[in-house]
């Protein structure tokens, strides 16, 4: 078989291995977090304005940076179905990450077998598949960052700057890399590319301009974010301080997505890279070691960012998806560290190989259990949403009180028909008058901190009901336990 044909078949196989589960998950599974439905809503609005020819630059302004939503909106103009487009676009970025992990692993190790094993770990990771098939920015952002690292190793500084700039238009996290890339180029080549610097500066300058154009305040987005965080810490006072249980939960979530074997490989690899960069006699080995050090710098930078944000309460909760960017960045260092360690200590090879297999399989098993439990919980929310979709009259002027974003999104009922605790009074009589004034006919009850109904009517979590609230439907997920009750509101007619 000609080499070109073999090369094509090889890459097609990698694409199918990574792509099939992600594309299927995009069509068959729910989103991995409630924010996804807010992204989908933004995509729908943008695509409608693009289609109608009324789109303007200020339409990009919002709580989140706009690149992912804009990409999905453009595709939606062509094919429709914003919900599935947003999920499939994320899935395709997930496939791209898997291919980049293989390429980076091969560049570091020059070992095809080891690189294929690294590829398999991320291509078949349950948590990575689930989040790749969700309409959020975590996976697209990770793709741009990993692609930036790939071009840095090739010393294509302008291409690297373009990728990091795209990351900076997707999530604000990557703005910390604006000085990082020129610094790396200066260390490597004793020069800095003005073009690359200009490209890296574009995302924050563009976003400040959009914010100013839309609101008159160039820092409006950050003001809104601070207000949201203040509200979150107010309604969840437990998040404003650290507890042993909370820290253990958040550390476990980070390790689950990052993989303990990958974290250990990166920490050991950093020590090996620093030692070998200085003392290695072989030119090729020194080059590979410097490349490993660059990859590790990115891994440790994003890990430090997550930890710093958590310790300063800028991000008081760590969700499992947060560590997926570290998983993608650190995975190429797993085979590199293994080969470096066993190269000098061959008697470690079998024991270290077994330990890596055990840790990775255990982590993947926990990811699978978590993902299945989360999916089951989302389907329970879907049961309530389906009931509302059939029973609620959208044209009646009535409303639904609901604190669960998934129910709102999946129901297909317009958002203006919903109310939540964010705007509701917290005193019992004032709350009841509020429900009466707004003509609320259904109450979706979940016992959560920050929920006004949960605070004022704790008996409703048992389905007891009372003269005002009559239970209609109950759904419960056993793993990741959650009870959700649907009540019909009586006796509050205007």
C-alpha angles and dihedrals in degrees: 000000000000115000092241092055092048090049091051093048091048094054092041088055091052091049092050094047091052098032106047097062092042096049091045090049090050090059100034108035132064122244119281095235140017093247088072091073091054089053090049090051090053090048090052093051093047094046091050091052092046090050093049093046093239097111117130133178093256089062087075092065116104146113091296134044110267113228100095093045091048093051091050092046092053091050090046090056088060101041107013123217101102091188095061095033091058091051096044093048089054090047091054090052087051090055089050091054091054091053091047091051089056092048094047092046091051092049092051099042106022083215115123096193093052090046092051090052090052089049091051092052093059098031091057098034107128094212093047091049092048094049093042087060093051126093098243137109100244096091099038089048092049090050093055092047094048090046088052090054090049092055092045090058088051089049090237093143099174092050089047090051091051091053093047090047090053087050088051090054090052103045131007090227091084094060086086087070094063092096094027096071097049089046091055091048091050092051092049101039107011090238139083127221111234090201092054091048092051091050092050092051093052100082099058093039091049092048093048089052093049090048092050092046092050101040110010089245119094090202095046094117092056091046090055091047091052091049090051092049092048089051092047093052090045095054092037104042090168089069092059091071136038125253130181091243094048095047091047090050094049094043089050091051091052093047091046093060096035097045119230092239091056092048092050091047091052094049093046090040091054090056092046093047094050091049098044097043089065101038106030113119097193114085095212093047091049091051092050090047092052088049089052089051091053092051090048091051090058091047093050092043094057092041090052090048092054093046093045093049089049096048092048092046092241084124106020095179127052112209120198093249092063093077096050092092089055090048090056094043096044100041096081087057092059096073091036093055092043092053093045093050096045092042090067095030107034092171088069093059100092097040094045092047091052092047092052092049092050094047094045094046091047091049092048090049092053090047090052093049091047093048094048091048092049092048091050090051091051090052089055089055087049090058091060091043091052091052091051092047090058101036105035117087106219093195097052097086089240125130142212123227107218137157097185113092094197091061091051094048099043096043093069089220113136114263092238088070091063134080128187143188091266091081102023126105115251100218117093100235093040090049093051091048088050091054090048094048092049093045094237111187101170132043120197104203125201122164100235136139108262095030111125094203090051090053097044101036108030091162090070091072088072094050092246095134123188140214090297103040123045117191113240106166139008127196126178134184114205100200110057082016116232132160118201122185128190114209130189110224115228135178096028100094115147 
